[in-house]
């Protein structure tokens, strides 16, 4: 498992992950972009509060994505069942002919 030492918002962070360098860098950029966006809107907030807002926003995005994924999986299962039922009905019809 690769280890990384990166700078996020001027904080050095060392960790190990299975993610490749491009994914780690993309995640770092997202955090910094969201931080910059919040910092521009709330100039008097501390870095800790801004980072907390970033974490909450990312957690919310994750939860919404999980919900959407669950809905898609349910829909795919329904479609698969319908396809299997249609295929079974076709087989029964062809045997009856």
Biopython code that builds the backbone (N, CA, C, O; Angstrom):
import numpy as np
from Bio.PDB.StructureBuilder import StructureBuilder

atoms = [
    (1, "UNK", "N", (0.850, -1.165, 0.000)),
    (1, "UNK", "CA", (0.000, 0.000, 0.000)),
    (1, "UNK", "C", (0.900, 1.235, 0.000)),
    (1, "UNK", "O", (1.766, 1.380, 0.863)),
    (2, "UNK", "N", (0.690, 2.123, -0.975)),
    (2, "UNK", "CA", (1.540, 3.313, -1.051)),
    (2, "UNK", "C", (1.300, 4.270, 0.116)),
    (2, "UNK", "O", (0.200, 4.348, 0.665)),
    (3, "UNK", "N", (2.349, 4.987, 0.474)),
    (3, "UNK", "CA", (2.198, 6.028, 1.490)),
    (3, "UNK", "C", (2.411, 7.375, 0.816)),
    (3, "UNK", "O", (3.165, 7.500, -0.149)),
    (4, "UNK", "N", (1.730, 8.371, 1.348)),
    (4, "UNK", "CA", (1.781, 9.718, 0.795)),
    (4, "UNK", "C", (2.053, 10.713, 1.909)),
    (4, "UNK", "O", (1.638, 10.514, 3.051)),
    (5, "UNK", "N", (2.739, 11.764, 1.572)),
    (5, "UNK", "CA", (2.858, 12.944, 2.425)),
    (5, "UNK", "C", (2.503, 14.114, 1.533)),
    (5, "UNK", "O", (3.231, 14.445, 0.597)),
    (6, "UNK", "N", (1.360, 14.745, 1.839)),
    (6, "UNK", "CA", (0.894, 15.847, 1.008)),
    (6, "UNK", "C", (0.609, 17.058, 1.883)),
    (6, "UNK", "O", (0.446, 16.952, 3.098)),
    (7, "UNK", "N", (0.556, 18.184, 1.242)),
    (7, "UNK", "CA", (0.217, 19.426, 1.924)),
    (7, "UNK", "C", (-1.205, 19.802, 1.537)),
    (7, "UNK", "O", (-1.515, 19.998, 0.362)),
    (8, "UNK", "N", (-2.060, 19.898, 2.543)),
    (8, "UNK", "CA", (-3.447, 20.311, 2.341)),
    (8, "UNK", "C", (-3.671, 21.545, 3.187)),
    (8, "UNK", "O", (-3.600, 21.486, 4.414)),
    (9, "UNK", "N", (-3.939, 22.651, 2.540)),
    (9, "UNK", "CA", (-4.156, 23.914, 3.245)),
    (9, "UNK", "C", (-3.014, 24.235, 4.204)),
    (9, "UNK", "O", (-3.225, 24.641, 5.347)),
    (10, "UNK", "N", (-1.808, 24.041, 3.704)),
    (10, "UNK", "CA", (-0.573, 24.314, 4.441)),
    (10, "UNK", "C", (-0.355, 23.391, 5.635)),
    (10, "UNK", "O", (0.447, 23.698, 6.517)),
    (11, "UNK", "N", (-1.057, 22.271, 5.670)),
    (11, "UNK", "CA", (-0.851, 21.262, 6.718)),
    (11, "UNK", "C", (-0.260, 20.016, 6.063)),
    (11, "UNK", "O", (-0.805, 19.501, 5.087)),
    (12, "UNK", "N", (0.853, 19.539, 6.604)),
    (12, "UNK", "CA", (1.476, 18.326, 6.080)),
    (12, "UNK", "C", (0.760, 17.112, 6.677)),
    (12, "UNK", "O", (0.606, 16.995, 7.892)),
    (13, "UNK", "N", (0.329, 16.217, 5.790)),
    (13, "UNK", "CA", (-0.398, 15.030, 6.221)),
    (13, "UNK", "C", (0.263, 13.810, 5.600)),
    (13, "UNK", "O", (0.497, 13.768, 4.392)),
    (14, "UNK", "N", (0.563, 12.816, 6.434)),
    (14, "UNK", "CA", (1.139, 11.565, 5.955)),
    (14, "UNK", "C", (0.125, 10.450, 6.213)),
    (14, "UNK", "O", (-0.469, 10.368, 7.288)),
    (15, "UNK", "N", (-0.063, 9.585, 5.194)),
    (15, "UNK", "CA", (-1.019, 8.484, 5.337)),
    (15, "UNK", "C", (-0.730, 7.412, 4.296)),
    (15, "UNK", "O", (0.049, 7.619, 3.365)),
    (16, "UNK", "N", (-1.371, 6.269, 4.473)),
    (16, "UNK", "CA", (-1.265, 5.151, 3.538)),
    (16, "UNK", "C", (-2.650, 4.891, 2.977)),
    (16, "UNK", "O", (-3.651, 4.975, 3.689)),
    (17, "UNK", "N", (-2.693, 4.572, 1.690)),
    (17, "UNK", "CA", (-3.970, 4.258, 1.053)),
    (17, "UNK", "C", (-3.735, 3.442, -0.206)),
    (17, "UNK", "O", (-2.644, 3.456, -0.776)),
    (18, "UNK", "N", (-4.762, 2.736, -0.630)),
    (18, "UNK", "CA", (-4.688, 1.996, -1.891)),
    (18, "UNK", "C", (-4.932, 2.905, -3.094)),
    (18, "UNK", "O", (-4.714, 2.501, -4.236)),
    (19, "UNK", "N", (-5.384, 4.133, -2.836)),
    (19, "UNK", "CA", (-5.674, 5.068, -3.927)),
    (19, "UNK", "C", (-4.381, 5.448, -4.644)),
    (19, "UNK", "O", (-3.321, 5.555, -4.028)),
    (20, "UNK", "N", (-4.488, 5.651, -5.957)),
    (20, "UNK", "CA", (-3.311, 6.079, -6.705)),
    (20, "UNK", "C", (-3.092, 7.586, -6.521)),
    (20, "UNK", "O", (-3.936, 8.293, -5.971)),
    (21, "UNK", "N", (-1.942, 8.049, -6.996)),
    (21, "UNK", "CA", (-1.560, 9.448, -6.794)),
    (21, "UNK", "C", (-2.586, 10.417, -7.391)),
    (21, "UNK", "O", (-2.886, 11.450, -6.792)),
    (22, "UNK", "N", (-3.115, 10.088, -8.555)),
    (22, "UNK", "CA", (-4.075, 10.980, -9.216)),
    (22, "UNK", "C", (-5.327, 11.156, -8.358)),
    (22, "UNK", "O", (-5.868, 12.258, -8.266)),
    (23, "UNK", "N", (-5.782, 10.088, -7.739)),
    (23, "UNK", "CA", (-6.980, 10.166, -6.886)),
    (23, "UNK", "C", (-6.708, 10.964, -5.625)),
    (23, "UNK", "O", (-7.553, 11.749, -5.194)),
    (24, "UNK", "N", (-5.546, 10.776, -5.030)),
    (24, "UNK", "CA", (-5.165, 11.535, -3.839)),
    (24, "UNK", "C", (-5.088, 13.014, -4.186)),
    (24, "UNK", "O", (-5.568, 13.860, -3.432)),
    (25, "UNK", "N", (-4.488, 13.324, -5.319)),
    (25, "UNK", "CA", (-4.354, 14.718, -5.740)),
    (25, "UNK", "C", (-5.721, 15.328, -6.035)),
    (25, "UNK", "O", (-5.963, 16.485, -5.692)),
    (26, "UNK", "N", (-6.608, 14.579, -6.656)),
    (26, "UNK", "CA", (-7.955, 15.085, -6.947)),
    (26, "UNK", "C", (-8.706, 15.373, -5.650)),
    (26, "UNK", "O", (-9.405, 16.381, -5.550)),
    (27, "UNK", "N", (-8.567, 14.504, -4.666)),
    (27, "UNK", "CA", (-9.222, 14.726, -3.374)),
    (27, "UNK", "C", (-8.670, 15.974, -2.686)),
    (27, "UNK", "O", (-9.419, 16.764, -2.112)),
    (28, "UNK", "N", (-7.351, 16.137, -2.753)),
    (28, "UNK", "CA", (-6.734, 17.330, -2.155)),
    (28, "UNK", "C", (-7.271, 18.591, -2.804)),
    (28, "UNK", "O", (-7.597, 19.562, -2.121)),
    (29, "UNK", "N", (-7.363, 18.572, -4.132)),
    (29, "UNK", "CA", (-7.870, 19.745, -4.854)),
    (29, "UNK", "C", (-9.311, 20.067, -4.469)),
    (29, "UNK", "O", (-9.660, 21.236, -4.307)),
    (30, "UNK", "N", (-10.150, 19.045, -4.321)),
    (30, "UNK", "CA", (-11.547, 19.273, -3.922)),
    (30, "UNK", "C", (-11.616, 19.954, -2.568)),
    (30, "UNK", "O", (-12.362, 20.916, -2.388)),
    (31, "UNK", "N", (-10.840, 19.456, -1.617)),
    (31, "UNK", "CA", (-10.846, 20.057, -0.276)),
    (31, "UNK", "C", (-10.394, 21.511, -0.348)),
    (31, "UNK", "O", (-11.020, 22.390, 0.244)),
    (32, "UNK", "N", (-9.319, 21.760, -1.065)),
    (32, "UNK", "CA", (-8.804, 23.132, -1.146)),
    (32, "UNK", "C", (-9.760, 24.058, -1.894)),
    (32, "UNK", "O", (-9.910, 25.221, -1.518)),
    (33, "UNK", "N", (-10.406, 23.561, -2.944)),
    (33, "UNK", "CA", (-11.365, 24.382, -3.688)),
    (33, "UNK", "C", (-12.575, 24.730, -2.818)),
    (33, "UNK", "O", (-13.025, 25.875, -2.804)),
    (34, "UNK", "N", (-13.092, 23.752, -2.102)),
    (34, "UNK", "CA", (-14.241, 24.020, -1.232)),
    (34, "UNK", "C", (-13.855, 24.960, -0.093)),
    (34, "UNK", "O", (-14.627, 25.839, 0.292)),
    (35, "UNK", "N", (-12.673, 24.764, 0.429)),
    (35, "UNK", "CA", (-12.201, 25.649, 1.495)),
    (35, "UNK", "C", (-12.119, 27.083, 0.977)),
    (35, "UNK", "O", (-12.576, 28.015, 1.638)),
    (36, "UNK", "N", (-11.533, 27.253, -0.207)),
    (36, "UNK", "CA", (-11.392, 28.598, -0.781)),
    (36, "UNK", "C", (-12.752, 29.229, -1.023)),
    (36, "UNK", "O", (-12.941, 30.420, -0.775)),
    (37, "UNK", "N", (-13.693, 28.441, -1.505)),
    (37, "UNK", "CA", (-15.041, 28.953, -1.752)),
    (37, "UNK", "C", (-15.702, 29.409, -0.460)),
    (37, "UNK", "O", (-16.306, 30.481, -0.419)),
    (38, "UNK", "N", (-15.595, 28.605, 0.599)),
    (38, "UNK", "CA", (-16.177, 28.980, 1.885)),
    (38, "UNK", "C", (-15.439, 30.161, 2.508)),
    (38, "UNK", "O", (-16.058, 31.048, 3.096)),
    (39, "UNK", "N", (-14.127, 30.166, 2.378)),
    (39, "UNK", "CA", (-13.335, 31.251, 2.965)),
    (39, "UNK", "C", (-13.707, 32.588, 2.335)),
    (39, "UNK", "O", (-13.723, 33.611, 3.019)),
    (40, "UNK", "N", (-14.005, 32.588, 1.039)),
    (40, "UNK", "CA", (-14.375, 33.821, 0.361)),
    (40, "UNK", "C", (-15.716, 34.354, 0.869)),
    (40, "UNK", "O", (-15.942, 35.564, 0.893)),
    (41, "UNK", "N", (-16.594, 33.450, 1.270)),
    (41, "UNK", "CA", (-17.924, 33.853, 1.741)),
    (41, "UNK", "C", (-17.934, 34.207, 3.223)),
    (41, "UNK", "O", (-18.707, 35.063, 3.653)),
    (42, "UNK", "N", (-17.073, 33.548, 4.012)),
    (42, "UNK", "CA", (-17.064, 33.773, 5.454)),
    (42, "UNK", "C", (-15.682, 34.150, 5.931)),
    (42, "UNK", "O", (-15.013, 33.362, 6.601)),
    (43, "UNK", "N", (-15.260, 35.320, 5.600)),
    (43, "UNK", "CA", (-13.883, 35.744, 5.851)),
    (43, "UNK", "C", (-13.518, 35.771, 7.325)),
    (43, "UNK", "O", (-12.333, 35.715, 7.653)),
    (44, "UNK", "N", (-14.475, 35.854, 8.215)),
    (44, "UNK", "CA", (-14.172, 35.949, 9.637)),
    (44, "UNK", "C", (-14.183, 34.598, 10.354)),
    (44, "UNK", "O", (-13.992, 34.544, 11.568)),
    (45, "UNK", "N", (-14.405, 33.505, 9.611)),
    (45, "UNK", "CA", (-14.439, 32.190, 10.234)),
    (45, "UNK", "C", (-13.024, 31.640, 10.399)),
    (45, "UNK", "O", (-12.145, 31.906, 9.580)),
    (46, "UNK", "N", (-12.819, 30.887, 11.446)),
    (46, "UNK", "CA", (-11.509, 30.271, 11.685)),
    (46, "UNK", "C", (-11.287, 29.124, 10.699)),
    (46, "UNK", "O", (-12.229, 28.601, 10.104)),
    (47, "UNK", "N", (-10.035, 28.755, 10.545)),
    (47, "UNK", "CA", (-9.687, 27.650, 9.658)),
    (47, "UNK", "C", (-10.374, 26.363, 10.116)),
    (47, "UNK", "O", (-10.827, 25.573, 9.288)),
    (48, "UNK", "N", (-10.451, 26.156, 11.414)),
    (48, "UNK", "CA", (-11.088, 24.952, 11.960)),
    (48, "UNK", "C", (-12.564, 24.893, 11.581)),
    (48, "UNK", "O", (-13.062, 23.838, 11.188)),
    (49, "UNK", "N", (-13.263, 26.016, 11.696)),
    (49, "UNK", "CA", (-14.682, 26.038, 11.342)),
    (49, "UNK", "C", (-14.869, 25.831, 9.845)),
    (49, "UNK", "O", (-15.767, 25.106, 9.419)),
    (50, "UNK", "N", (-14.019, 26.470, 9.053)),
    (50, "UNK", "CA", (-14.122, 26.292, 7.608)),
    (50, "UNK", "C", (-13.868, 24.842, 7.213)),
    (50, "UNK", "O", (-14.572, 24.297, 6.363)),
    (51, "UNK", "N", (-12.872, 24.221, 7.824)),
    (51, "UNK", "CA", (-12.593, 22.815, 7.536)),
    (51, "UNK", "C", (-13.755, 21.925, 7.976)),
    (51, "UNK", "O", (-14.063, 20.930, 7.320)),
    (52, "UNK", "N", (-14.392, 22.282, 9.076)),
    (52, "UNK", "CA", (-15.560, 21.527, 9.531)),
    (52, "UNK", "C", (-16.682, 21.633, 8.511)),
    (52, "UNK", "O", (-17.343, 20.638, 8.215)),
    (53, "UNK", "N", (-16.908, 22.834, 7.967)),
    (53, "UNK", "CA", (-17.925, 23.006, 6.935)),
    (53, "UNK", "C", (-17.577, 22.206, 5.678)),
    (53, "UNK", "O", (-18.457, 21.618, 5.049)),
    (54, "UNK", "N", (-16.310, 22.187, 5.322)),
    (54, "UNK", "CA", (-15.869, 21.395, 4.172)),
    (54, "UNK", "C", (-16.163, 19.912, 4.433)),
    (54, "UNK", "O", (-16.710, 19.224, 3.570)),
    (55, "UNK", "N", (-15.803, 19.430, 5.611)),
    (55, "UNK", "CA", (-16.043, 18.024, 5.953)),
    (55, "UNK", "C", (-17.528, 17.700, 5.927)),
    (55, "UNK", "O", (-17.924, 16.653, 5.414)),
    (56, "UNK", "N", (-18.350, 18.581, 6.470)),
    (56, "UNK", "CA", (-19.796, 18.357, 6.463)),
    (56, "UNK", "C", (-20.341, 18.341, 5.034)),
    (56, "UNK", "O", (-21.187, 17.511, 4.703)),
    (57, "UNK", "N", (-19.864, 19.247, 4.195)),
    (57, "UNK", "CA", (-20.300, 19.269, 2.802)),
    (57, "UNK", "C", (-19.915, 18.001, 2.061)),
    (57, "UNK", "O", (-20.715, 17.454, 1.302)),
    (58, "UNK", "N", (-18.701, 17.537, 2.276)),
    (58, "UNK", "CA", (-18.255, 16.306, 1.629)),
    (58, "UNK", "C", (-19.029, 15.098, 2.154)),
    (58, "UNK", "O", (-19.371, 14.199, 1.387)),
    (59, "UNK", "N", (-19.304, 15.074, 3.458)),
    (59, "UNK", "CA", (-20.092, 13.982, 4.030)),
    (59, "UNK", "C", (-21.501, 13.986, 3.443)),
    (59, "UNK", "O", (-22.048, 12.929, 3.130)),
    (60, "UNK", "N", (-22.087, 15.168, 3.294)),
    (60, "UNK", "CA", (-23.415, 15.268, 2.691)),
    (60, "UNK", "C", (-23.397, 14.777, 1.247)),
    (60, "UNK", "O", (-24.295, 14.046, 0.830)),
    (61, "UNK", "N", (-22.393, 15.170, 0.491)),
    (61, "UNK", "CA", (-22.262, 14.684, -0.888)),
    (61, "UNK", "C", (-22.172, 13.160, -0.910)),
    (61, "UNK", "O", (-22.803, 12.510, -1.743)),
    (62, "UNK", "N", (-21.392, 12.597, 0.000)),
    (62, "UNK", "CA", (-21.231, 11.144, 0.083)),
    (62, "UNK", "C", (-22.572, 10.466, 0.389)),
    (62, "UNK", "O", (-22.928, 9.472, -0.245)),
    (63, "UNK", "N", (-23.306, 11.005, 1.357)),
    (63, "UNK", "CA", (-24.588, 10.411, 1.722)),
    (63, "UNK", "C", (-25.591, 10.487, 0.569)),
    (63, "UNK", "O", (-26.315, 9.524, 0.314)),
    (64, "UNK", "N", (-25.636, 11.615, -0.120)),
    (64, "UNK", "CA", (-26.535, 11.738, -1.266)),
    (64, "UNK", "C", (-26.139, 10.775, -2.381)),
    (64, "UNK", "O", (-27.004, 10.193, -3.037)),
    (65, "UNK", "N", (-24.848, 10.607, -2.595)),
    (65, "UNK", "CA", (-24.380, 9.681, -3.617)),
    (65, "UNK", "C", (-24.741, 8.246, -3.254)),
    (65, "UNK", "O", (-25.143, 7.467, -4.119)),
    (66, "UNK", "N", (-24.599, 7.893, -1.983)),
    (66, "UNK", "CA", (-24.974, 6.551, -1.538)),
    (66, "UNK", "C", (-26.467, 6.302, -1.733)),
    (66, "UNK", "O", (-26.869, 5.212, -2.140)),
    (67, "UNK", "N", (-27.285, 7.309, -1.443)),
    (67, "UNK", "CA", (-28.730, 7.184, -1.632)),
    (67, "UNK", "C", (-29.052, 6.977, -3.107)),
    (67, "UNK", "O", (-29.845, 6.103, -3.457)),
    (68, "UNK", "N", (-28.437, 7.781, -3.973)),
    (68, "UNK", "CA", (-28.673, 7.647, -5.409)),
    (68, "UNK", "C", (-28.219, 6.284, -5.913)),
    (68, "UNK", "O", (-28.892, 5.669, -6.741)),
    (69, "UNK", "N", (-27.079, 5.809, -5.415)),
    (69, "UNK", "CA", (-26.581, 4.503, -5.815)),
    (69, "UNK", "C", (-27.563, 3.416, -5.398)),
    (69, "UNK", "O", (-27.846, 2.502, -6.173)),
    (70, "UNK", "N", (-28.083, 3.510, -4.180)),
    (70, "UNK", "CA", (-29.071, 2.539, -3.717)),
    (70, "UNK", "C", (-30.314, 2.542, -4.582)),
    (70, "UNK", "O", (-30.856, 1.483, -4.896)),
    (71, "UNK", "N", (-30.775, 3.730, -4.972)),
    (71, "UNK", "CA", (-31.946, 3.830, -5.837)),
    (71, "UNK", "C", (-31.669, 3.216, -7.207)),
    (71, "UNK", "O", (-32.523, 2.527, -7.764)),
    (72, "UNK", "N", (-30.483, 3.464, -7.747)),
    (72, "UNK", "CA", (-30.118, 2.888, -9.042)),
    (72, "UNK", "C", (-30.021, 1.367, -8.964)),
    (72, "UNK", "O", (-30.472, 0.666, -9.871)),
    (73, "UNK", "N", (-29.436, 0.859, -7.886)),
    (73, "UNK", "CA", (-29.332, -0.588, -7.722)),
    (73, "UNK", "C", (-30.711, -1.225, -7.629)),
    (73, "UNK", "O", (-30.947, -2.283, -8.213)),
    (74, "UNK", "N", (-31.622, -0.590, -6.899)),
    (74, "UNK", "CA", (-32.989, -1.095, -6.785)),
    (74, "UNK", "C", (-33.668, -1.106, -8.144)),
    (74, "UNK", "O", (-34.326, -2.081, -8.505)),
    (75, "UNK", "N", (-33.509, -0.028, -8.894)),
    (75, "UNK", "CA", (-34.118, 0.067, -10.224)),
    (75, "UNK", "C", (-33.536, -0.987, -11.156)),
    (75, "UNK", "O", (-34.276, -1.599, -11.927)),
    (76, "UNK", "N", (-32.228, -1.210, -11.101)),
    (76, "UNK", "CA", (-31.607, -2.229, -11.947)),
    (76, "UNK", "C", (-32.116, -3.622, -11.594)),
    (76, "UNK", "O", (-32.346, -4.439, -12.485)),
    (77, "UNK", "N", (-32.295, -3.899, -10.308)),
    (77, "UNK", "CA", (-32.831, -5.193, -9.884)),
    (77, "UNK", "C", (-34.251, -5.385, -10.407)),
    (77, "UNK", "O", (-34.610, -6.472, -10.859)),
    (78, "UNK", "N", (-35.062, -4.319, -10.342)),
    (78, "UNK", "CA", (-36.428, -4.389, -10.862)),
    (78, "UNK", "C", (-36.426, -4.669, -12.364)),
    (78, "UNK", "O", (-37.197, -5.498, -12.848)),
    (79, "UNK", "N", (-35.555, -3.972, -13.097)),
    (79, "UNK", "CA", (-35.472, -4.182, -14.544)),
    (79, "UNK", "C", (-34.993, -5.591, -14.879)),
    (79, "UNK", "O", (-35.500, -6.218, -15.809)),
    (80, "UNK", "N", (-34.029, -6.081, -14.130)),
    (80, "UNK", "CA", (-33.522, -7.434, -14.350)),
    (80, "UNK", "C", (-34.615, -8.465, -14.091)),
    (80, "UNK", "O", (-34.768, -9.414, -14.860)),
    (81, "UNK", "N", (-35.376, -8.284, -13.013)),
    (81, "UNK", "CA", (-36.478, -9.202, -12.724)),
    (81, "UNK", "C", (-37.519, -9.173, -13.836)),
    (81, "UNK", "O", (-38.040, -10.214, -14.236)),
    (82, "UNK", "N", (-37.818, -7.973, -14.333)),
    (82, "UNK", "CA", (-38.796, -7.851, -15.419)),
    (82, "UNK", "C", (-38.282, -8.549, -16.676)),
    (82, "UNK", "O", (-39.047, -9.220, -17.370)),
    (83, "UNK", "N", (-36.992, -8.394, -16.972)),
    (83, "UNK", "CA", (-36.410, -9.053, -18.144)),
    (83, "UNK", "C", (-36.474, -10.563, -17.995)),
    (83, "UNK", "O", (-36.792, -11.275, -18.948)),
    (84, "UNK", "N", (-36.168, -11.052, -16.790)),
    (84, "UNK", "CA", (-36.212, -12.499, -16.547)),
    (84, "UNK", "C", (-37.640, -13.020, -16.662)),
    (84, "UNK", "O", (-37.857, -14.117, -17.177)),
    (85, "UNK", "N", (-38.614, -12.251, -16.189)),
    (85, "UNK", "CA", (-40.019, -12.657, -16.301)),
    (85, "UNK", "C", (-40.445, -12.685, -17.768)),
    (85, "UNK", "O", (-41.131, -13.609, -18.203)),
    (86, "UNK", "N", (-40.038, -11.670, -18.524)),
    (86, "UNK", "CA", (-40.381, -11.618, -19.947)),
    (86, "UNK", "C", (-39.744, -12.780, -20.698)),
    (86, "UNK", "O", (-40.377, -13.381, -21.566)),
    (87, "UNK", "N", (-38.497, -13.099, -20.369)),
    (87, "UNK", "CA", (-37.811, -14.215, -21.016)),
    (87, "UNK", "C", (-38.492, -15.529, -20.656)),
    (87, "UNK", "O", (-38.631, -16.404, -21.510)),
    (88, "UNK", "N", (-38.914, -15.678, -19.418)),
    (88, "UNK", "CA", (-39.622, -16.885, -18.999)),
    (88, "UNK", "C", (-40.953, -17.021, -19.706)),
    (88, "UNK", "O", (-41.340, -18.126, -20.088)),
    (89, "UNK", "N", (-41.666, -15.907, -19.888)),
    (89, "UNK", "CA", (-42.946, -15.931, -20.585)),
    (89, "UNK", "C", (-42.753, -16.291, -22.055)),
    (89, "UNK", "O", (-43.571, -17.012, -22.627)),
    (90, "UNK", "N", (-41.684, -15.799, -22.668)),
    (90, "UNK", "CA", (-41.399, -16.138, -24.061)),
    (90, "UNK", "C", (-41.095, -17.620, -24.210)),
    (90, "UNK", "O", (-41.529, -18.257, -25.169)),
    (91, "UNK", "N", (-40.341, -18.170, -23.248)),
    (91, "UNK", "CA", (-40.017, -19.606, -23.306)),
    (91, "UNK", "C", (-41.273, -20.445, -23.179)),
    (91, "UNK", "O", (-41.414, -21.446, -23.881)),
    (92, "UNK", "N", (-42.182, -20.065, -22.306)),
    (92, "UNK", "CA", (-43.425, -20.794, -22.125)),
    (92, "UNK", "C", (-44.266, -20.710, -23.397)),
    (92, "UNK", "O", (-44.869, -21.702, -23.806)),
    (93, "UNK", "N", (-44.310, -19.537, -24.024)),
    (93, "UNK", "CA", (-45.078, -19.350, -25.254)),
    (93, "UNK", "C", (-44.500, -20.178, -26.397)),
    (93, "UNK", "O", (-45.256, -20.740, -27.189)),
    (94, "UNK", "N", (-43.173, -20.263, -26.499)),
    (94, "UNK", "CA", (-42.553, -21.002, -27.591)),
    (94, "UNK", "C", (-42.736, -22.508, -27.395)),
    (94, "UNK", "O", (-42.811, -23.240, -28.382)),
    (95, "UNK", "N", (-42.809, -22.984, -26.173)),
    (95, "UNK", "CA", (-43.039, -24.398, -25.894)),
    (95, "UNK", "C", (-44.474, -24.745, -26.227)),
    (95, "UNK", "O", (-44.752, -25.851, -26.691)),
    (96, "UNK", "N", (-45.399, -23.806, -25.995)),
    (96, "UNK", "CA", (-46.806, -24.054, -26.265)),
    (96, "UNK", "C", (-47.083, -24.108, -27.757)),
    (96, "UNK", "O", (-48.066, -24.724, -28.168)),
    (97, "UNK", "N", (-46.253, -23.487, -28.577)),
    (97, "UNK", "CA", (-46.466, -23.484, -30.038)),
    (97, "UNK", "C", (-46.091, -24.784, -30.585)),
    (97, "UNK", "O", (-46.192, -24.997, -31.793)),
]
sb = StructureBuilder()
sb.init_structure("model")
sb.init_model(0)
sb.init_chain("A")
sb.init_seg("    ")
for serial, (resi, resn, name, xyz) in enumerate(atoms, 1):
    if name == "N":
        sb.init_residue(resn, " ", resi, " ")
    sb.init_atom(name, np.array(xyz, "f"), 0.0, 1.0, " ", f" {name:<3s}", serial, name[0])
structure = sb.get_structure()
